[in-house]
């Protein structure tokens, strides 16, 4: 049977890299809207094909999601593969692998946050595959690190390599604009100063905040907020229902509506609380600090203590941004921009060789480092965790301050 001419034309027009194009577009869509906010029809429309055509490549949305997340992880793996057979001096190897990771992150800036924050929706087997990809990249980063710093133990190497990956990955968390070469140079410089940081000894003791808990005496409003925060952190916003929050508090679902119009309003309140706390700390610290360097140290101390005392709030703040109600997003974005700007001006004043825009990149890198190390690195002693994370945060901001 002869093939219709329109079918032959369609076949000729079909890109050879159609599947790669679909994976790329899917990653951007999932990163922008979240796993639950994307449909097969949405992605088909972005690619410029029919949904039926898309189903020929992927039988369900999860398969698209899996390919997008693991595809991003594989790009990090592929970009660092040369390390396995590299015979260059360790300093050169370090520069090359960091440059490769930065280039890959910049190329995927609009979608790279997907593997950082939406990977929780992967099935267990696929989550293990992603973990293996990130561990492999970590080990490749540690290869030159172990030669440059033979004094480090295994734990210290993992802390530093994880911190460096957080610095590089932070570029997907914000939209600060710098010329490509300046962005690459800024991230590479921060990565190098973090790499060379002398970690505090285990016995270092820092008076830390106790983990925040909310009991009945705090009242129903605070109990609802706290229960929702913990559930959003553990399950994700989309997989938490109002009935789940009500059960955690020990009240009826209808009772929650006396305080909030719905789940979105609870998330919005949590975001405002997180933003207000950081903004409030900036105001009070800058009013009394003796110079920009002291201000940066106090801001860092406050941010780290709050993050370790209330890690769920920091985690939800990063992971659930796409689910914040539209009417709240502009105000919250402006609040964050103002707060980052206040931090950046102090960092730039303390390190005059750094422009305010470069300092903004450093502040975002430091924030990501705190959140990621709080989530990923296990410490035996909370006081040591505070000291280590605080020191690395300050190093990212001020170098060897």
N, C-alpha and C positions, 0 to 999 in steps of 0.2 A: 504494500500500500504506500502511495506517495505521501510524504510529510507535508502538511499544509504550509504555504509560504509564510504565514504569520508566525507559526511555531518555529520555522527555521530562523526567522528574523529574531524572535525572542531568544533562541538559543545562542545566536551569534552575539547578542547584546549582553548576555549574562556574564558578569565578571568572573574571571577564573578564581578569584579569591573571595567568592561570595560568602563562604562559611567564615572566613576570617573577618570579613566586613560585618557580618551578623554578630559575631562575638564582640567586636569592638563597639558597635552601636549598643548592644545589650549591656555591656559594662557601663557605658555612659548613662543609659536609662536607669539601670538599677542603682547606680551611685547617686543619681539626681533624685529619684523618687522612692527608693527603697524596694526591697523584694516584693512587698505586698502591694505597692503602688503601681506596679507595671503589669501589663497584660501582653499576651502574644500579639494582639491586634496593634497595641502601641508600638511594639518593636517592628512589626511588619511595616507600619506606616513610616517609621523613621528610616528603615532600610530602603523603602520604595518598592516593596513587593506585596503580594497578597498574603493573607494569613495562611491560605492553603499552601502557598509556596514555602512559607516559613516552616510549616509542619513537615515538609519533606526533609528538612534538615534536622529538626528537633521535634520530638513527639510531645513535649510538654514544657511548660515554663521553667520548671526546676532544671531541666537539662540545659536550657539556655543560661540560667543563673550559674549552674555548676561550671559550665564552659567559660563563662565570663570571669568568675572568681579565680579558678585554677589557671586560666589563661594569663591573668595578671601575675599570679605567682610564678608561672613558668617563664614569663619574660624576665623576672628578676634572676631566676636560675640560669637562663640562657645567657644573660648579659654578663654573668660572673663565671661562666664555665671555663674561661681561659686560665683561671687561677689554679685549677687542678694540675696543669702542666707548665705553670709559669716558673721560670728560672731567673727572673730579674731580682735585683736587690729588694729587700722588704719594703723600704720607703717608697720605691717606685711602684711595687705591686699594690701597696696600700692606695696610693694616689689613683692608680688605674681602676681598681675595683670600686672605690668611692665615686670616681667620675662616672663609671658605668651605671652605678645605682642611681646617681643623681639624674643622669640623662634619661634613664628608663622612667623614673618618677616624674620628671618634667613632661615627657612624652605622654604619660597617662595621668596628667594632673587632674583632669576633669572626671576621671573614673577610678583613680588609684585608691580612693578612700573605701572602695567597695570591699576589698579584701581585709581592710583594717576594721571596719565597723559592721558590715552586713554578713560577714562570714559565719555568724552565729546561726544562720538559717541553713547552713550546709548539713547534710546528713552526716552521722558520725564517721562513716568510712571516708567521705570526701573531706571532712574536717581534718582527719588524720593525714590525708594527702597534702592538704595545704600546710599543715604544721611541719610536715617533712620538707616541703619546699623552703619554708622560712628558716628551718634549722640548717638546711644545706647552705643557704646564703649566709647565715650567721657563721657557720664553720669556715666558709671561704674568707669571710672578713677577719676571722680569728687567725688565719694562717699567717699573714704578715704581722698581725698584732702580737702573736706569741714570739716572733723573732725580734720585733722591736722592743717588746717588754717581757723578757724572759722571767722577770721577777713575779709576774702575775700567776695566781692559781687559777684553776678551772672556773671557779665561781666568779672571780673578778673579770676574767675574759668574757664570760657570758653577760655580765652586767654591762660592761663597756660596749661590746658589740651590739647588744640590744639597744643601748642608749644611742649609739650612732645610727642604727637603722631607724629609730624614732625621729632623730633629727632630720634625716633624709626624707622619711615618709611624711613629715609634717607639712611638706609643700602641698599635699592634697587636702589639707584642712583649711586653707585660706586662699585669698585671691590677691595678695599683695603683689604689685607689679614691679619688676626690676628687669633690666636688660638681661638677656640669657647668660652672658658671661659673668655679670655681677651676681646673679642668683647662684650660678654654679660655684663661683668663688666664695660667696658668703657661706653656703652650706658646707663646702669642703673645709673651710677654715674652722667652722664650728665643730665639724666631725673630728678634725685633727686635735683641737683643744680638749674635746671630750675624751678622745683616745688617750691622751697624755695625762689625764687627770690622776692625781694620787688619791685613791679612795681612802676615806677614814677607816681607822681600825675598828674591828668588831666591838671592842670594849667602849667605844665612844658612846656617851650617854647624853641624850638631849631630852629635855622635858617636853613631852609630846601631849597633844590633846587626846583624851579618851575617845574611843569610838562612840559616835553619837547614837543614842538610843532614845526612843520616845515611848513613854508609858502613859497610862490612862490619865495621870495627873496633868498631862500637857493639853488635854482637851481633844475633842473629836477632829477638829480641823487639822491639827498637827499630826494626829494619828493617821488620818487619811493620806496626807501628803507623804508621810514617811513610808507607809505601807505601799503606796503606789510607786514610789521611787525604788524600793527594794524589788518589787515585782517587775517593773520596767527594766531594771538592770539585769535581773535573772532570766526573764522570759522574752523581753522585748515588748515595746509598746503595743504592737499589733496583736500579739498573742496574749495580752492581758485584758480581761473584761472587767466591767464595773462590778460584776458579781464576785470576781476574784478579790478585788480591793475591799469590797464590803466584808467578805468572809475573813480576810486577814485582820480587819479592824474589829470584827465581831458585831456588826450592825447590819441593818437591812440595806439593800441596794437603794431603795427609795430615800433612805436617810442621808445618803451621800449627796443627793440632789438638793438638799437644803444648803449645801456649801458650794457645790460646783454644778455648772450646767451640763457637764459631761466629762468624758475621759480627756478630751482635748484641752478642756479648761484646766484640768489637774496638771497636765504636762506643761501648759503655758505658765502656770504658777510655779512649778519647779524650775523652769528656765529663768524666770524673773528672780527667783530666790538665789540661784547660783550666780547670775549676773550681778545682782545687787550686793552680794557678799564681797565679791572681788572688787567691784567698783567702790564700795564703802571702805574697804581696806586701803585702796589707793588714796582716797580723800583724807583719811585720818593719818596715814603714814607720811604723806607728802607735807602735811601741815606741821609736822614736828621733826622730820628727818634732818640731820646735819649734813646736807650736801647730797648729790645724786648717787654716789657710790653707796653711802649708808642707806639711802632710800631703796635702792635695788636690793640690797641685802635684806632689809626688813620686808619688802614686798615678797621676796622669794621665801623667806621664812614663813610668812603668813600663808602663802599659797600652798606650800608643801604641807604644812600642819593641817590645813583644812582638807586638803585632798586625801591625806592618810586617815584623818578622823572620819571622813564622810566619802569614801571612794565611790559609792553608788551614785551620788549626785554628780560627781565629775564624769563618771562613765556614761550616765544617761545624757548629760549635756553634750557630749561628743557624738554618741551613737544615735540619738533620736532627733537630731536637728531637722531632718526632712519631714518629721511628723508634727512639728510645732504648727499651731493654727496660723493660717495665712495672715490674719489680722494682727498677730503678735510678731511675725517674723521681721518686719521692717524695724520696729522699735528695738527688738532684741539685737538685731544686726548692728544698729547704730550704737547701742550701748556697748557692745563688744568692741566695735571699731574705736570708740572713744577711750575705752579702758586700755586696749592694746596701744593706742597712741600715747596715752599717759605713761605707760611702762616704757615704751620705745624712746620717748624724749629723755627719760632719766638714764636709760642705758646708753644712749648716744652721748649725753653730757658726761657720763662717767668714762666713756671710751671714745674720745673725740675723733679717732680715725674711722669710726663707724657712722655712716649717715643714719638719719632717722628711719628711712625705709629699710635699710639693712638691719637696723635694730628691731624693726617690726618682724622681720623674718626670724631673727634670733629669739624674740619673745615667743612667737608661735612654736618654734623648735623646742624651746624650754617647756612650754605647756604640754606639748605632745610627749616629751620625755617623761614628765611627771606622771601623766595619765597612763602611758604604756608600762613604765616600770612598776607602778602601783598594781597594774593588772597582771603583768607577766612574770615579774621577778619575785620569788618567794624569799622572805627573810625570816630568820629565827627570832630576831629581836626587833620590836617596833622602833625602839630608839635608834638602832643602827640603820634601819630603813630610812628614818627621817634624816639622819646625818648624811647618808650616801646620796639620796635623791636630792637633797638640798644642795650638796656640794656640786653634783653634776649639773643641776639647773643653773647655779651661779657660774659655773665654768662655761656653760653654753652662752650665757649672757655677757660675761665680762672677761672671758679667757682666764688665764692664770691670775685671778684677781689678787 
